[in-house]
Amino acid sequence: MTSETQSGTILVVDDNVDNRAFAQRFLEAAGYAMVAAADGEEGLRFYQENQSTIVLLLTDVMMPNINGLELADRVLKIDSQLPVLFMSGDAWSAYRGLESVPKPFQEAELVERVSRTLKANRHSERSASALSPR
């Protein structure tokens, strides 16, 4: 991975402490900076306070209070370009074209999906800036 891939912070939101710990261990071992939140409310608060440093929202789908889908909707209203990757133990159908990592996940799969999502977002940003008038 390049240092470009690893710039910024990944916000991981999951109400399961073990899933948060696994994600943290896997992502930090791959060189990513990350912060974790225990539920959607905490994740939204953290995002609102630190949005300039967050480069990816990695969130569980099923959580109490604010679930992952609602969290993604609220965050995307603030920054429509922020990449979002869901984690789900249920059968998944894409929500608004966003991808999901099935739980339980393996380290290589999580890191690969995060990397791919970040790279896809950078590519679309470059494409949009190339198309915009100067």
N, CA, C and O of each residue as an XYZ file, in Angstrom:
536
protein
N       0.830     -1.190      0.000
C       0.000      0.000      0.000
C       0.863      1.238      0.000
O       1.945      1.262      0.586
N       0.382      2.241     -0.648
C       1.111      3.493     -0.690
C       0.706      4.373      0.472
O      -0.324      4.157      1.111
N       1.531      5.366      0.730
C       1.168      6.284      1.809
C      -0.081      7.077      1.437
O      -0.815      7.525      2.319
N      -0.335      7.257      0.111
C      -1.550      7.948     -0.319
C      -2.777      7.169      0.147
O      -3.754      7.765      0.599
N      -2.732      5.842      0.041
C      -3.840      5.001      0.462
C      -4.095      5.170      1.958
O      -5.234      5.088      2.417
N      -3.022      5.406      2.710
C      -3.129      5.387      4.155
C      -3.324      6.766      4.776
O      -3.343      6.881      6.001
N      -3.468      7.805      3.977
C      -3.668      9.129      4.552
C      -5.115      9.267      5.021
O      -6.035      8.755      4.383
N      -5.304      9.958      6.132
C      -6.641     10.112      6.696
C      -6.976      8.983      7.647
O      -6.177      8.078      7.887
N      -8.174      9.065      8.176
C      -8.613      8.136      9.223
C      -9.881      7.421      8.798
O     -10.781      8.018      8.208
N      -9.939      6.139      9.105
C     -11.132      5.332      8.848
C     -11.962      5.314     10.132
O     -11.448      5.008     11.208
N     -13.233      5.642     10.012
C     -14.158      5.588     11.146
C     -14.885      4.252     11.097
O     -15.655      3.995     10.171
N     -14.644      3.393     12.101
C     -15.274      2.081     12.198
C     -16.382      2.164     13.244
O     -16.138      2.563     14.383
N     -17.604      1.785     12.853
C     -18.747      1.856     13.762
C     -19.398      0.482     13.828
O     -19.886     -0.033     12.822
N     -19.400     -0.109     15.025
C     -20.007     -1.426     15.229
C     -20.340     -1.562     16.705
O     -19.521     -1.223     17.559
N     -21.522     -2.051     17.012
C     -21.918     -2.207     18.408
C     -21.293     -3.448     19.047
O     -21.404     -3.631     20.260
N     -20.642     -4.296     18.263
C     -19.994     -5.496     18.787
C     -18.521     -5.193     19.037
O     -17.773     -4.905     18.102
N     -18.108     -5.260     20.295
C     -16.740     -4.901     20.669
C     -15.710     -5.798     19.978
O     -14.629     -5.324     19.629
N     -16.016     -7.063     19.774
C     -15.073     -7.962     19.106
C     -14.871     -7.567     17.644
O     -13.743     -7.566     17.150
N     -15.954     -7.234     16.959
C     -15.834     -6.803     15.560
C     -15.007     -5.524     15.446
O     -14.179     -5.398     14.544
N     -15.231     -4.571     16.364
C     -14.430     -3.348     16.360
C     -12.958     -3.664     16.587
O     -12.090     -3.105     15.916
N     -12.676     -4.558     17.531
C     -11.291     -4.911     17.832
C     -10.618     -5.601     16.644
O      -9.467     -5.303     16.325
N     -11.334     -6.527     15.986
C     -10.775     -7.195     14.809
C     -10.488     -6.179     13.711
O      -9.400     -6.178     13.134
N     -11.451     -5.322     13.422
C     -11.268     -4.318     12.372
C     -10.072     -3.425     12.700
O      -9.254     -3.130     11.829
N      -9.976     -2.999     13.949
C      -8.872     -2.136     14.349
C      -7.535     -2.839     14.157
O      -6.602     -2.270     13.589
N      -7.446     -4.057     14.623
C      -6.193     -4.807     14.502
C      -5.813     -4.996     13.030
O      -4.666     -4.764     12.647
N      -6.765     -5.410     12.220
C      -6.494     -5.681     10.801
C      -6.097     -4.409     10.061
O      -5.129     -4.411      9.300
N      -6.838     -3.323     10.278
C      -6.575     -2.089      9.545
C      -5.280     -1.418     10.003
O      -4.514     -0.917      9.180
N      -5.040     -1.409     11.301
C      -3.795     -0.810     11.793
C      -2.582     -1.613     11.337
O      -1.538     -1.034     11.039
N      -2.705     -2.944     11.279
C      -1.604     -3.780     10.780
C      -1.301     -3.481      9.315
O      -0.165     -3.641      8.868
N      -2.312     -3.050      8.571
C      -2.141     -2.699      7.160
C      -1.674     -1.250      6.987
O      -1.464     -0.797      5.862
N      -1.512     -0.527      8.093
C      -0.993      0.828      8.035
C      -2.018      1.933      8.044
O      -1.669      3.100      7.862
N      -3.285      1.591      8.253
C      -4.340      2.610      8.281
C      -4.494      3.184      9.686
O      -4.321      2.480     10.681
N      -4.821      4.474      9.751
C      -5.228      5.090     11.009
C      -6.725      4.874     11.127
O      -7.453      4.995     10.142
N      -7.185      4.556     12.323
C      -8.625      4.352     12.483
C      -9.067      4.742     13.867
O      -8.289      4.751     14.821
N     -10.347      5.067     13.949
C     -11.006      5.332     15.218
C     -12.279      4.503     15.221
O     -12.821      4.180     14.163
N     -12.751      4.163     16.401
C     -13.925      3.302     16.504
C     -15.005      3.960     17.338
O     -14.733      4.705     18.279
N     -16.249      3.660     16.961
C     -17.413      4.119     17.706
C     -18.299      2.909     17.983
O     -18.379      1.989     17.169
N     -18.969      2.918     19.148
C     -19.746      1.767     19.608
C     -21.157      1.696     19.047
O     -21.812      0.662     19.172
N     -21.641      2.767     18.433
C     -22.977      2.730     17.833
C     -23.108      3.898     16.852
O     -22.204      4.725     16.726
N     -24.239      3.947     16.167
C     -24.442      4.973     15.156
C     -24.459      6.387     15.710
O     -23.956      7.308     15.067
N     -25.029      6.572     16.887
C     -25.056      7.913     17.484
C     -23.643      8.406     17.767
O     -23.296      9.542     17.441
N     -22.831      7.547     18.375
C     -21.451      7.916     18.681
C     -20.670      8.144     17.374
O     -19.873      9.078     17.278
N     -20.901      7.303     16.393
C     -20.227      7.451     15.107
C     -20.578      8.762     14.425
O     -19.702      9.437     13.883
N     -21.859      9.129     14.448
C     -22.294     10.379     13.840
C     -21.679     11.568     14.565
O     -21.203     12.506     13.926
N     -21.686     11.535     15.890
C     -21.078     12.614     16.678
C     -19.595     12.753     16.335
O     -19.100     13.855     16.096
N     -18.901     11.625     16.315
C     -17.473     11.670     16.016
C     -17.244     12.221     14.610
O     -16.350     13.041     14.400
N     -18.043     11.774     13.658
C     -17.879     12.259     12.289
C     -18.096     13.770     12.216
O     -17.306     14.479     11.592
N     -19.147     14.262     12.842
C     -19.445     15.690     12.806
C     -18.309     16.521     13.405
O     -18.031     17.625     12.937
N     -17.659     15.993     14.434
C     -16.586     16.720     15.102
C     -15.252     16.601     14.376
O     -14.377     17.445     14.565
N     -15.075     15.563     13.543
C     -13.772     15.279     12.940
C     -13.847     15.021     11.438
O     -12.975     14.347     10.889
N     -14.863     15.538     10.767
C     -15.098     15.148      9.384
C     -13.942     15.451      8.447
O     -13.792     14.766      7.435
N     -13.129     16.436      8.737
C     -12.027     16.770      7.825
C     -10.950     15.688      7.791
O     -10.164     15.629      6.846
N     -10.906     14.831      8.814
C      -9.876     13.786      8.852
C     -10.384     12.417      8.414
O      -9.580     11.518      8.167
N     -11.698     12.237      8.311
C     -12.281     10.932      7.995
C     -12.272     10.713      6.484
O     -12.770     11.543      5.724
N     -11.696      9.578      6.055
C     -11.630      9.265      4.623
C     -12.532      8.105      4.229
O     -12.743      7.860      3.042
N     -13.070      7.381      5.224
C     -13.940      6.237      4.948
C     -14.787      5.946      6.178
O     -14.297      5.992      7.306
N     -16.060      5.648      5.951
C     -16.950      5.166      7.005
C     -17.131      3.668      6.792
O     -17.647      3.241      5.760
N     -16.708      2.875      7.765
C     -16.876      1.423      7.758
C     -17.837      1.098      8.888
O     -17.472      1.191     10.060
N     -19.069      0.715      8.545
C     -20.098      0.590      9.573
C     -20.885     -0.710      9.480
O     -21.163     -1.218      8.394
N     -21.234     -1.229     10.642
C     -22.159     -2.345     10.739
C     -23.523     -1.856     10.252
O     -23.814     -0.661     10.306
N     -24.343     -2.767      9.784
C     -25.681     -2.402      9.324
C     -26.666     -2.405     10.492
O     -27.374     -1.422     10.709
N     -26.714     -3.499     11.238
C     -27.693     -3.650     12.320
C     -27.098     -3.193     13.646
O     -26.232     -3.860     14.212
N     -27.576     -2.037     14.140
C     -27.147     -1.502     15.427
C     -28.341     -0.832     16.086
O     -29.270     -0.406     15.400
N     -28.324     -0.735     17.409
C     -29.417     -0.031     18.097
C     -29.327      1.478     17.850
O     -28.294      1.990     17.418
N     -30.408      2.165     18.128
C     -30.518      3.621     17.991
C     -30.421      4.031     16.522
O     -31.428      4.017     15.814
N     -29.252      4.387     16.062
C     -29.054      4.731     14.643
C     -28.372      3.538     13.987
O     -27.239      3.204     14.333
N     -29.057      2.890     13.036
C     -28.427      1.749     12.370
C     -27.454      2.251     11.302
O     -27.378      3.451     11.038
N     -26.720      1.336     10.699
C     -25.696      1.711      9.735
C     -26.231      2.384      8.488
O     -25.577      3.265      7.932
N     -27.415      1.982      8.039
C     -27.998      2.596      6.846
C     -28.355      4.057      7.122
O     -28.073      4.937      6.309
N     -28.976      4.304      8.273
C     -29.328      5.673      8.646
C     -28.075      6.503      8.888
O     -28.019      7.669      8.496
N     -27.070      5.913      9.531
C     -25.806      6.612      9.754
C     -25.198      7.026      8.416
O     -24.780      8.171      8.246
N     -25.152      6.093      7.473
C     -24.596      6.405      6.155
C     -25.384      7.538      5.496
O     -24.789      8.461      4.939
N     -26.701      7.477      5.552
C     -27.523      8.537      4.970
C     -27.198      9.898      5.587
O     -27.054     10.890      4.871
N     -27.082      9.942      6.909
C     -26.812     11.212      7.585
C     -25.422     11.748      7.247
O     -25.251     12.943      7.003
N     -24.437     10.860      7.235
C     -23.069     11.279      6.918
C     -22.978     11.733      5.460
O     -22.312     12.723      5.158
N     -23.644     11.013      4.560
C     -23.589     11.375      3.141
C     -24.318     12.692      2.852
O     -24.038     13.336      1.842
N     -25.242     13.098      3.717
C     -25.863     14.424      3.578
C     -24.845     15.521      3.900
O     -24.925     16.627      3.364
N     -23.897     15.209      4.771
C     -22.837     16.155      5.136
C     -21.749     16.161      4.058
O     -21.281     17.223      3.648
N     -21.353     14.974      3.607
C     -20.307     14.826      2.590
C     -20.706     13.714      1.636
O     -20.482     12.536      1.915
N     -21.287     14.083      0.530
C     -21.802     13.093     -0.423
C     -20.702     12.298     -1.109
O     -20.991     11.300     -1.768
N     -19.445     12.717     -0.971
C     -18.334     12.020     -1.620
C     -17.608     11.046     -0.691
O     -16.710     10.330     -1.134
N     -17.982     11.011      0.582
C     -17.289     10.121      1.520
C     -17.571      8.665      1.164
O     -18.732      8.277      1.038
N     -16.531      7.858      1.002
C     -16.778      6.442      0.742
C     -17.349      5.751      1.984
O     -16.938      6.022      3.112
N     -18.301      4.855      1.744
C     -18.945      4.097      2.817
C     -18.847      2.622      2.465
O     -19.105      2.222      1.330
N     -18.472      1.822      3.449
C     -18.410      0.377      3.293
C     -19.140     -0.227      4.486
O     -18.819      0.071      5.637
N     -20.122     -1.076      4.203
C     -20.887     -1.714      5.271
C     -20.270     -3.041      5.668
O     -19.569     -3.681      4.884
N     -20.545     -3.444      6.910
C     -20.228     -4.788      7.397
C     -21.561     -5.415      7.780
O     -22.353     -4.799      8.492
N     -21.814     -6.631      7.315
C     -23.099     -7.250      7.620
C     -22.966     -8.759      7.727
O     -22.268     -9.396      6.938
N     -23.644     -9.313      8.711
C     -23.712    -10.756      8.861
C     -24.887    -11.358      8.112
O     -25.012    -12.580      8.030
N     -25.753    -10.506      7.563
C     -26.927    -10.958      6.832
C     -26.638    -11.007      5.334
O     -25.650    -10.452      4.852
N     -27.522    -11.682      4.617
C     -27.426    -11.658      3.160
C     -27.524    -10.207      2.726
O     -28.331     -9.449      3.265
N     -26.719     -9.819      1.769
C     -26.600     -8.408      1.435
C     -27.077     -8.128      0.021
O     -26.748     -8.844     -0.924
N     -27.846     -7.085     -0.094
C     -28.103     -6.514     -1.414
C     -27.647     -5.068     -1.311
O     -27.915     -4.402     -0.311
N     -26.978     -4.591     -2.307
C     -26.365     -3.265     -2.263
C     -27.388     -2.201     -1.879
O     -28.497     -2.172     -2.413
N     -27.016     -1.350     -0.972
C     -27.833     -0.228     -0.537
C     -27.285      1.015     -1.224
O     -26.168      1.449     -0.942
N     -28.074      1.581     -2.125
C     -27.667      2.781     -2.859
C     -26.329      2.585     -3.574
O     -25.559      3.533     -3.733
N     -26.058      1.354     -4.001
C     -24.831      1.068     -4.734
C     -23.595      0.929     -3.870
O     -22.486      0.828     -4.395
N     -23.764      0.921     -2.543
C     -22.629      0.806     -1.637
C     -22.324     -0.659     -1.364
O     -23.229     -1.494     -1.344
N     -21.062     -0.968     -1.156
C     -20.637     -2.350     -0.960
C     -20.675     -2.753      0.508
O     -20.827     -1.925      1.406
N     -20.532     -4.059      0.716
C     -20.522     -4.614      2.063
C     -19.459     -5.693      2.177
O     -19.181     -6.420      1.223
N     -18.873     -5.782      3.358
C     -17.978     -6.872      3.712
C     -18.792     -7.831      4.570
O     -19.346     -7.421      5.590
N     -18.876     -9.116      4.172
C     -19.655    -10.052      4.990
C     -18.934    -10.376      6.303
O     -17.716    -10.554      6.337
N     -19.717    -10.447      7.374
C     -19.170    -10.856      8.681
C     -19.519    -12.315      8.908
O     -20.603    -12.746      8.514
N     -18.656    -13.078      9.519
C     -17.315    -12.670      9.980
C     -16.379    -12.494      8.797
O     -16.480    -13.213      7.803
N     -15.466    -11.534      8.907
C     -14.550    -11.255      7.804
C     -13.142    -11.727      8.146
O     -12.762    -11.834      9.312
N     -12.394    -12.001      7.104
C     -10.984    -12.343      7.234
C     -10.164    -11.072      7.036
O     -10.608    -10.141      6.363
N      -8.986    -11.035      7.613
C      -8.137     -9.849      7.529
C      -7.903     -9.417      6.083
O      -8.104     -8.250      5.744
N      -7.483    -10.346      5.235
C      -7.159    -10.000      3.846
C      -8.380     -9.429      3.121
O      -8.256     -8.485      2.340
N      -9.545     -9.996      3.376
C     -10.755     -9.523      2.708
C     -11.110     -8.097      3.150
O     -11.434     -7.250      2.317
N     -11.049     -7.839      4.447
C     -11.375     -6.501      4.948
C     -10.402     -5.467      4.389
O     -10.823     -4.425      3.887
N      -9.124     -5.747      4.472
C      -8.109     -4.797      4.006
C      -8.246     -4.564      2.501
O      -8.115     -3.432      2.035
N      -8.506     -5.624      1.743
C      -8.657     -5.488      0.290
C      -9.875     -4.637     -0.052
O      -9.796     -3.778     -0.930
N     -11.000     -4.861      0.626
C     -12.219     -4.085      0.353
C     -12.033     -2.614      0.722
O     -12.467     -1.727     -0.013
N     -11.389     -2.358      1.855
C     -11.129     -0.976      2.268
C     -10.235     -0.302      1.239
O     -10.522      0.812      0.802
N      -9.160     -0.965      0.852
C      -8.239     -0.405     -0.122
C      -8.933     -0.127     -1.453
O      -8.750      0.939     -2.041
N      -9.720     -1.075     -1.921
C     -10.435     -0.924     -3.190
C     -11.435      0.237     -3.126
O     -11.555      1.011     -4.077
N     -12.148      0.353     -2.004
C     -13.121      1.432     -1.848
C     -12.438      2.797     -1.849
O     -12.920      3.735     -2.483
N     -11.322      2.907     -1.143
C     -10.589      4.171     -1.117
C     -10.023      4.511     -2.492
O     -10.089      5.665     -2.917
N      -9.475      3.534     -3.185
C      -8.923      3.776     -4.523
C     -10.017      4.172     -5.507
O      -9.815      5.067     -6.328
N     -11.166      3.521     -5.433
C     -12.280      3.854     -6.326
C     -12.734      5.281     -6.084
O     -13.059      5.998     -7.030
N     -12.761      5.697     -4.837
C     -13.184      7.052     -4.516
C     -12.178      8.072     -5.055
O     -12.577      9.095     -5.611
N     -10.887      7.806     -4.896
C      -9.874      8.721     -5.425
C      -9.966      8.801     -6.940
O      -9.803      9.878     -7.514
N     -10.225      7.674     -7.594
C     -10.349      7.659     -9.050
C     -11.536      8.510     -9.493
O     -11.421      9.292    -10.436
N     -12.675      8.362     -8.818
C     -13.857      9.145     -9.209
C     -13.649     10.627     -8.929
O     -14.162     11.461     -9.677
N     -12.908     10.987     -7.867
C     -12.611     12.390     -7.592
C     -11.724     12.964     -8.692
O     -11.950     14.082     -9.156
N     -10.706     12.192     -9.113
C      -9.822     12.661    -10.183
C     -10.606     12.820    -11.479
O     -10.417     13.796    -12.204
N     -11.482     11.871    -11.772
C     -12.285     11.945    -13.002
C     -13.192     13.173    -12.983
O     -13.320     13.867    -13.992
N     -13.814     13.440    -11.853
C     -14.701     14.591    -11.738
C     -13.914     15.889    -11.875
O     -14.375     16.824    -12.530
N     -12.740     15.958    -11.271
C     -11.955     17.201    -11.369
C     -11.431     17.388    -12.782
O     -11.286     18.525    -13.231
N     -11.144     16.314    -13.493
C     -10.685     16.423    -14.882
C     -11.801     16.935    -15.780
O     -11.535     17.598    -16.782
N     -13.045     16.633    -15.432
C     -14.174     17.053    -16.238
C     -14.659     18.455    -15.920
O     -15.338     19.083    -16.732
N     -14.313     18.943    -14.746
C     -14.812     20.260    -14.347
C     -14.056     21.362    -15.074
O     -12.860     21.232    -15.336
N     -14.755     22.455    -15.403
C     -14.107     23.578    -16.097
C     -13.073     24.239    -15.208
O     -13.236     24.303    -13.989
N     -12.026     24.722    -15.813
C     -10.958     25.372    -15.031
C     -11.047     26.849    -15.117
O     -10.230     27.552    -14.522
